[in-house]
Amino acid sequence: MRTADDTQRVLRYADMFAAMGAEPRLRIMQLLLTAHPQGLVAGNIQDELGIPASTLSHHLDKLRNEELVNVRREGTFLWYTANTGALQELLNFLYAECCTRSKAVKPGDLVSVVQASKGTQERKNK
């Protein structure tokens, strides 16, 4: 039986997944994870992804509103970092459903998928 807490948690995760569901925001998350833990200033994100400043601001606000990114001010610069705690919550949620309860995916297969994806990407970059 689902509790009110379970329902609220699932709704929160759905909103987080929806925030990452847009291609530019997923690319922003990917980029911030590569820059973890120091993060990146907005201008560097803009340069790297080629997103206009106003559009980038919109995407960063959406990610920040869903607590997927953190922002800190240093002088006149805004530094953005991936909120790895929130991402870990999402991964734990999926892992619990797919790998422990239903056994739809074997835990070892997750590592294999990640390693295979990295190998494919490395070959494409050469």
N, CA, C and O of each residue as an XYZ file, in Angstrom:
504
protein
N       0.828     -1.178      0.000
C       0.000      0.000      0.000
C       0.877      1.249      0.000
O       1.852      1.325      0.748
N       0.540      2.204     -0.819
C       1.311      3.448     -0.918
C       0.886      4.413      0.171
O      -0.296      4.562      0.481
N       1.886      5.063      0.739
C       1.613      6.085      1.741
C       1.659      7.453      1.087
O       2.065      7.583     -0.068
N       1.244      8.467      1.822
C       1.306      9.840      1.311
C       2.750     10.234      1.051
O       3.033     10.957      0.095
N       3.676      9.761      1.899
C       5.096     10.059      1.694
C       5.609      9.439      0.405
O       6.361     10.074     -0.335
N       5.204      8.195      0.129
C       5.603      7.531     -1.117
C       5.100      8.299     -2.326
O       5.829      8.491     -3.299
N       3.859      8.733     -2.260
C       3.260      9.475     -3.364
C       4.000     10.785     -3.593
O       4.299     11.131     -4.736
N       4.298     11.514     -2.528
C       5.030     12.781     -2.648
C       6.427     12.560     -3.225
O       6.901     13.343     -4.048
N       7.074     11.489     -2.787
C       8.424     11.188     -3.270
C       8.384     10.872     -4.766
O       9.222     11.363     -5.523
N       7.436     10.073     -5.191
C       7.327      9.720     -6.607
C       7.008     10.961     -7.441
O       7.561     11.130     -8.528
N       6.130     11.822     -6.950
C       5.821     13.063     -7.668
C       7.067     13.937     -7.795
O       7.310     14.526     -8.848
N       7.848     14.020     -6.734
C       9.090     14.806     -6.771
C      10.049     14.238     -7.811
O      10.624     14.986     -8.601
N      10.221     12.924     -7.811
C      11.124     12.301     -8.778
C      10.623     12.492    -10.203
O      11.420     12.700    -11.117
N       9.326     12.423    -10.397
C       8.760     12.638    -11.733
C       9.084     14.045    -12.218
O       9.435     14.235    -13.383
N       8.970     15.029    -11.333
C       9.313     16.405    -11.705
C      10.802     16.537    -12.033
O      11.180     17.265    -12.952
N      11.637     15.834    -11.283
C      13.077     15.882    -11.543
C      13.402     15.254    -12.901
O      14.185     15.799    -13.679
N      12.792     14.110    -13.168
C      13.013     13.477    -14.468
C      12.494     14.357    -15.598
O      13.125     14.447    -16.652
N      11.360     15.003    -15.391
C      10.803     15.895    -16.412
C      11.758     17.059    -16.682
O      11.929     17.476    -17.827
N      12.371     17.576    -15.627
C      13.322     18.687    -15.800
C      14.510     18.254    -16.643
O      15.027     19.047    -17.430
N      14.948     17.022    -16.494
C      16.081     16.530    -17.278
C      15.641     15.987    -18.630
O      16.474     15.578    -19.438
N      14.325     15.982    -18.880
C      13.801     15.402    -20.102
C      14.017     16.227    -21.359
O      13.793     15.739    -22.467
N      14.448     17.466    -21.202
C      14.754     18.302    -22.366
C      16.233     18.129    -22.712
O      17.094     18.140    -21.833
N      16.506     17.973    -23.980
C      17.888     17.700    -24.429
C      18.906     18.709    -23.904
O      19.966     18.290    -23.439
N      18.643     20.019    -23.953
C      19.655     20.958    -23.438
C      19.921     20.786    -21.940
O      21.058     20.914    -21.487
N      18.874     20.499    -21.186
C      19.067     20.337    -19.741
C      19.816     19.055    -19.422
O      20.606     19.013    -18.479
N      19.576     18.019    -20.195
C      20.335     16.788    -19.990
C      21.807     17.013    -20.325
O      22.690     16.495    -19.640
N      22.069     17.777    -21.369
C      23.465     18.103    -21.717
C      24.118     18.959    -20.630
O      25.298     18.783    -20.326
N      23.359     19.875    -20.048
C      23.876     20.695    -18.947
C      24.253     19.798    -17.774
O      25.320     19.960    -17.183
N      23.381     18.854    -17.437
C      23.670     17.942    -16.325
C      24.921     17.124    -16.617
O      25.778     16.947    -15.751
N      25.014     16.634    -17.833
C      26.178     15.853    -18.243
C      27.454     16.684    -18.102
O      28.457     16.204    -17.573
N      27.411     17.908    -18.567
C      28.568     18.787    -18.497
C      28.940     19.101    -17.043
O      30.118     19.085    -16.685
N      27.949     19.382    -16.219
C      28.230     19.688    -14.809
C      28.798     18.481    -14.079
O      29.614     18.634    -13.171
N      28.382     17.304    -14.460
C      28.952     16.112    -13.834
C      30.411     15.922    -14.229
O      31.214     15.442    -13.429
N      30.759     16.298    -15.460
C      32.168     16.188    -15.857
C      33.027     17.220    -15.130
O      34.237     17.038    -14.994
N      32.409     18.297    -14.666
C      33.145     19.359    -13.961
C      33.024     19.223    -12.442
O      33.432     20.121    -11.705
N      32.477     18.129    -11.982
C      32.280     17.924    -10.540
C      33.630     17.703     -9.862
O      34.461     16.997    -10.433
N      33.896     18.248     -8.706
C      32.985     18.950     -7.813
C      33.030     20.478     -7.935
O      32.185     21.157     -7.352
N      33.984     21.028     -8.670
C      34.118     22.488     -8.693
C      33.003     23.188     -9.465
O      32.653     24.324     -9.143
N      32.441     22.532    -10.476
C      31.371     23.137    -11.249
C      31.882     24.073    -12.327
O      33.078     24.123    -12.614
N      30.964     24.808    -12.915
C      31.285     25.730    -14.008
C      30.513     27.023    -13.834
O      29.419     27.045    -13.269
N      31.098     28.091    -14.325
C      30.361     29.354    -14.358
C      29.431     29.317    -15.568
O      29.672     28.596    -16.537
N      28.374     30.104    -15.490
C      27.354     30.097    -16.542
C      27.966     30.353    -17.916
O      27.576     29.711    -18.891
N      28.915     31.276    -18.007
C      29.544     31.590    -19.292
C      30.257     30.401    -19.904
O      30.233     30.222    -21.122
N      30.890     29.584    -19.075
C      31.568     28.388    -19.583
C      30.560     27.360    -20.098
O      30.797     26.700    -21.109
N      29.436     27.232    -19.393
C      28.382     26.319    -19.845
C      27.850     26.798    -21.196
O      27.646     26.006    -22.116
N      27.634     28.098    -21.293
C      27.130     28.694    -22.530
C      28.101     28.445    -23.683
O      27.687     28.034    -24.766
N      29.379     28.691    -23.453
C      30.384     28.489    -24.503
C      30.474     27.027    -24.928
O      30.544     26.716    -26.117
N      30.469     26.148    -23.950
C      30.626     24.714    -24.231
C      29.437     24.151    -25.012
O      29.621     23.333    -25.913
N      28.226     24.581    -24.673
C      27.033     24.004    -25.283
C      26.425     24.868    -26.383
O      25.529     24.417    -27.096
N      26.898     26.095    -26.528
C      26.377     26.968    -27.567
C      24.924     27.368    -27.358
O      24.160     27.499    -28.314
N      24.556     27.557    -26.111
C      23.174     27.938    -25.776
C      23.152     29.439    -25.503
O      23.973     29.918    -24.720
N      22.248     30.197    -26.116
C      22.162     31.632    -25.826
C      21.929     31.875    -24.330
O      21.302     31.064    -23.649
N      22.444     32.999    -23.837
C      22.415     33.298    -22.403
C      21.008     33.248    -21.807
O      20.814     32.673    -20.736
N      20.041     33.833    -22.477
C      18.687     33.855    -21.921
C      18.086     32.447    -21.864
O      17.387     32.105    -20.910
N      18.356     31.651    -22.868
C      17.862     30.277    -22.891
C      18.563     29.442    -21.826
O      17.929     28.638    -21.143
N      19.863     29.635    -21.687
C      20.624     28.917    -20.671
C      20.094     29.247    -19.285
O      19.940     28.359    -18.446
N      19.819     30.508    -19.047
C      19.286     30.940    -17.760
C      17.977     30.210    -17.448
O      17.764     29.756    -16.323
N      17.116     30.102    -18.439
C      15.850     29.385    -18.275
C      16.102     27.923    -17.891
O      15.483     27.409    -16.959
N      16.999     27.264    -18.602
C      17.287     25.854    -18.334
C      17.908     25.667    -16.943
O      17.543     24.750    -16.208
N      18.835     26.537    -16.601
C      19.471     26.431    -15.281
C      18.464     26.671    -14.162
O      18.514     26.007    -13.126
N      17.550     27.619    -14.366
C      16.505     27.870    -13.364
C      15.626     26.638    -13.174
O      15.291     26.278    -12.045
N      15.256     25.999    -14.265
C      14.424     24.798    -14.183
C      15.148     23.699    -13.405
O      14.553     23.051    -12.545
N      16.412     23.492    -13.702
C      17.188     22.475    -12.996
C      17.375     22.835    -11.525
O      17.321     21.967    -10.654
N      17.590     24.100    -11.260
C      17.766     24.554     -9.874
C      16.456     24.426     -9.102
O      16.464     24.020     -7.940
N      15.329     24.766     -9.731
C      14.028     24.646     -9.073
C      13.715     23.208     -8.680
O      13.014     22.972     -7.696
N      14.222     22.260     -9.430
C      14.001     20.843     -9.113
C      15.139     20.280     -8.268
O      15.216     19.072     -8.042
N      16.017     21.159     -7.804
C      17.138     20.807     -6.920
C      18.130     19.838     -7.560
O      18.760     19.038     -6.868
N      18.265     19.914     -8.884
C      19.221     19.080     -9.594
C      20.577     19.756     -9.731
O      21.595     19.090     -9.920
N      20.587     21.081     -9.634
C      21.852     21.817     -9.634
C      21.865     22.776     -8.444
O      20.830     23.250     -7.976
N      23.071     23.032     -7.987
C      23.299     24.026     -6.941
C      24.008     25.210     -7.574
O      24.715     25.058     -8.570
N      23.823     26.366     -7.009
C      24.484     27.566     -7.510
C      25.106     28.296     -6.334
O      24.522     28.380     -5.254
N      26.291     28.818     -6.561
C      26.954     29.642     -5.540
C      27.535     30.871     -6.221
O      27.996     30.814     -7.361
N      27.504     31.973     -5.501
C      28.037     33.224     -6.032
C      29.448     33.428     -5.492
O      29.696     33.307     -4.292
N      30.361     33.738     -6.400
C      31.728     34.124     -6.041
C      32.006     35.427     -6.780
O      32.295     35.428     -7.976
N      31.915     36.524     -6.055
C      32.069     37.830     -6.685
C      30.925     38.058     -7.653
O      29.756     38.025     -7.269
N      31.269     38.288     -8.911
C      30.228     38.509     -9.922
C      29.868     37.239    -10.682
O      29.030     37.269    -11.583
N      30.495     36.129    -10.323
C      30.281     34.874    -11.045
C      29.310     33.965    -10.308
O      29.325     33.876     -9.080
N      28.466     33.292    -11.083
C      27.597     32.247    -10.553
C      28.171     30.903    -10.985
O      28.300     30.621    -12.176
N      28.511     30.086    -10.002
C      29.057     28.757    -10.249
C      27.943     27.735    -10.079
O      27.229     27.743     -9.075
N      27.799     26.858    -11.063
C      26.791     25.825    -11.027
C      27.455     24.462    -10.858
O      28.470     24.163    -11.489
N      26.863     23.647     -9.998
C      27.340     22.285     -9.786
C      26.150     21.332     -9.824
O      25.027     21.699     -9.477
N      26.418     20.117    -10.249
C      25.376     19.088    -10.209
C      25.123     18.721     -8.756
O      26.063     18.570     -7.976
N      23.867     18.579     -8.395
C      23.506     18.145     -7.048
C      23.555     16.619     -7.053
O      22.562     15.954     -7.349
N      24.717     16.081     -6.722
C      24.910     14.633     -6.798
C      24.048     13.893     -5.779
O      23.710     12.728     -5.988
N      23.693     14.547     -4.693
C      22.804     13.914     -3.719
C      21.438     13.641     -4.309
O      20.870     12.569     -4.102
N      20.903     14.612     -5.047
C      19.601     14.440     -5.691
C      19.672     13.368     -6.776
O      18.755     12.558     -6.915
N      20.761     13.364     -7.541
C      20.921     12.348     -8.579
C      21.038     10.959     -7.966
O      20.517      9.984     -8.508
N      21.719     10.880     -6.840
C      21.840      9.591     -6.158
C      20.466      9.097     -5.683
O      20.174      7.903     -5.753
N      19.633     10.012     -5.204
C      18.263      9.639     -4.818
C      17.511      9.038     -6.006
O      16.858      8.002     -5.880
N      17.611      9.698     -7.155
C      16.927      9.201     -8.353
C      17.434      7.816     -8.753
O      16.650      6.922     -9.071
N      18.747      7.656     -8.731
C      19.323      6.364     -9.104
C      18.935      5.277     -8.112
O      18.646      4.148     -8.506
N      18.930      5.617     -6.824
C      18.521      4.640     -5.810
C      17.065      4.228     -6.004
O      16.721      3.056     -5.852
N      16.218      5.188     -6.338
C      14.810      4.908     -6.595
C      14.666      3.912     -7.743
O      13.961      2.910     -7.619
N      15.338      4.192     -8.858
C      15.264      3.291    -10.006
C      15.884      1.941     -9.695
O      15.344      0.897    -10.064
N      17.015      1.969     -9.017
C      17.720      0.731     -8.685
C      16.844     -0.164     -7.814
O      16.760     -1.369     -8.046
N      16.201      0.418     -6.823
C      15.356     -0.365     -5.926
C      14.239     -1.050     -6.693
O      13.902     -2.201     -6.414
N      13.664     -0.344     -7.660
C      12.547     -0.916     -8.415
C      13.010     -1.954     -9.433
O      12.376     -2.999     -9.577
N      14.088     -1.686    -10.130
C      14.461     -2.564    -11.246
C      15.409     -3.687    -10.846
O      15.444     -4.727    -11.504
N      16.165     -3.496     -9.793
C      17.242     -4.443     -9.525
C      17.084     -5.236     -8.236
O      17.692     -6.296     -8.091
N      16.292     -4.751     -7.307
C      16.156     -5.486     -6.057
C      14.780     -6.104     -5.907
O      14.667     -7.263     -5.507
N      13.739     -5.360     -6.216
C      12.387     -5.890     -6.037
C      11.993     -6.822     -7.170
O      11.664     -7.984     -6.936
N      12.025     -6.322     -8.381
C      11.533     -7.115     -9.511
C      12.642     -7.908    -10.197
O      12.360     -8.840    -10.950
N      13.878     -7.554     -9.949
C      15.029     -8.204    -10.590
C      14.960     -8.117    -12.113
O      15.457     -8.996    -12.817
N      14.334     -7.042    -12.615
C      14.225     -6.846    -14.062
C      15.597     -6.666    -14.703
O      15.819     -7.072    -15.843
N      16.512     -6.054    -13.960
C      17.874     -5.843    -14.434
C      18.816     -6.337    -13.341
O      18.633     -6.029    -12.164
N      19.819     -7.101    -13.742
C      20.806     -7.570    -12.769
C      21.734     -6.409    -12.434
O      22.151     -5.677    -13.332
N      22.065     -6.228    -11.151
C      22.942     -5.104    -10.772
C      24.235     -5.060    -11.582
O      24.685     -3.979    -11.962
N      24.831     -6.205    -11.848
C      26.073     -6.235    -12.625
C      25.897     -5.741    -14.049
O      26.842     -5.238    -14.657
N      24.680     -5.883    -14.588
C      24.409     -5.418    -15.947
C      24.456     -3.897    -16.043
O      24.789     -3.354    -17.096
N      24.129     -3.210    -14.958
C      24.184     -1.750    -14.971
C      25.606     -1.270    -15.213
O      25.827     -0.346    -15.996
N      26.546     -1.877    -14.564
C      27.947     -1.495    -14.746
C      28.381     -1.813    -16.162
O      29.097     -1.025    -16.780
N      27.964     -2.943    -16.683
C      28.321     -3.328    -18.047
C      27.782     -2.333    -19.058
O      28.479     -1.982    -20.010
N      26.560     -1.874    -18.867
C      25.955     -0.904    -19.779
C      26.747      0.389    -19.752
O      27.031      0.958    -20.806
N      27.108      0.861    -18.575
C      27.870      2.101    -18.450
C      29.233      1.948    -19.106
O      29.665      2.831    -19.847
N      29.912      0.841    -18.842
C      31.229      0.641    -19.430
C      31.152      0.531    -20.939
O      32.006      1.070    -21.642
N      30.146     -0.155    -21.448
C      29.978     -0.283    -22.894
C      29.693      1.071    -23.522
O      30.213      1.375    -24.596
N      28.880      1.884    -22.872
C      28.571      3.220    -23.391
C      29.811      4.080    -23.446
O      30.022      4.805    -24.418
N      30.633      4.010    -22.418
C      31.870      4.795    -22.398
C      32.801      4.360    -23.516
O      33.407      5.196    -24.185
N      32.917      3.044    -23.721
C      33.783      2.542    -24.775
C      33.318      2.986    -26.145
O      34.134      3.351    -26.991
N      32.031      2.959    -26.370
C      31.463      3.406    -27.637
C      31.743      4.890    -27.843
O      32.131      5.303    -28.936
N      31.550      5.692    -26.802
C      31.779      7.138    -26.918
C      33.252      7.425    -27.171
O      33.579      8.294    -27.978
N      34.147      6.708    -26.494
C      35.585      6.930    -26.693
C      35.979      6.620    -28.133
O      36.798      7.331    -28.714
N      35.406      5.568    -28.717
C      35.718      5.235    -30.116
C      35.204      6.331    -31.053
O      35.861      6.658    -32.040
N      34.037      6.898    -30.750
C      33.482      7.968    -31.583
C      34.334      9.226    -31.514
O      34.440      9.960    -32.497
N      34.943      9.480    -30.360
C      35.737     10.699    -30.177
C      37.098     10.612    -30.857
O      37.750     11.639    -31.047
N      37.539      9.425    -31.223
C      38.875      9.279    -31.839
C      38.848      9.602    -33.298
O      39.880      9.530    -33.966
